């Protein structure tokens, strides 16, 4: 579990805000409550997200300036997805920033590498001010070995602790009524900053043989001809997450829904591939339905392996039966529209200090 500040995050100290990577054991920081506390340990690690088995656990989450309210944060803040921020929904609680991703003011950003840092305070867990936003300090939940050079117990003596067993400074919540209430207020805040919903086309293309091919629509289906000798092809489109736009529990990244595809070579040989074909796996979600009624959503980049057309002659034409061409997307504000109320606070902004 990655719980960190990205390099460059400014942490409040008695002498002003300083980059997290410059802090050291014995330095003093200022907590969200105004208390001065000493650092007893710092951790750092450069992560190659391309080498991880689940990059979504490592990709940072970017929090736009003013996402939670004016000056909250004061500038863009980059956190690991499991890193909790403090919000007040009746009472102050800690919520992992990954639970608040909305595709607009709070977005997870795919990166190749990221430098992460953390600080642990003497006397236990607390909340510090990071780029103006209250965010948690390090709490050992069995993940200290994530950091370079950490002095940890042997593997056999370590275990990942459950949140309920950990001495958090505030209640820690990842889902449920409180989180959904915070998400609703974040969406309202995003709208006040100029973000808007719109239905847009999926913008489907096919990458094969080093070329980007645009399918032609014929009879309600999409058709594209692969170069001779292409050993794989990729269905590439924009994507969306229903959970970012409506009261939906569906957190999948959805591209287009493939119903079936037909492969035809220069001799006229044709092969019909159903959506539940097991060769459609990488970049595809699990099939919904079965047989002729099956539908399989892509993630926005899905592999058509060469085994689908192995043994066919010359150029192969792929005819796609897809749906879900319209996607719900956030449209960013133009110019300075998103800053127009940055100097004003109203009842819809999230209180972040208890």
Buried (B, 14 or more C-beta within 10 A) or exposed (E): EBBBBBBBBBBBBEEEBBEBBEBEEEBBBBBBEEEEBEBBBBBBBEBEBEEEEEBEBBBBBBBBBBBBBBBBBBBBBBBBBBBBBBBBBEEBBBBBBBBBBBBBBBBBEEBEEBBBBBBBBEEEBBBBBBBBBBBBBBBBBBBBEBBEEBEBEEEEEBEEBEBEEEEBBBEBBBEEEBBEBBBEBBBBBBBBBBBEBEEBEBEBBBBBEEEEBEBEEEEEBBBBBBEEEBEBBBBBBBBBBBBBBEEEEEEBBBBBBBBBBBBBBEEEEEBEBBBBBEEBEEBBBEBEEEEEEBBBBBBBBBBBBBEBBEEBEEBBBBBBBBEBBEBBBBEBBEEEEBBEBBEEEEEEBBBBEE
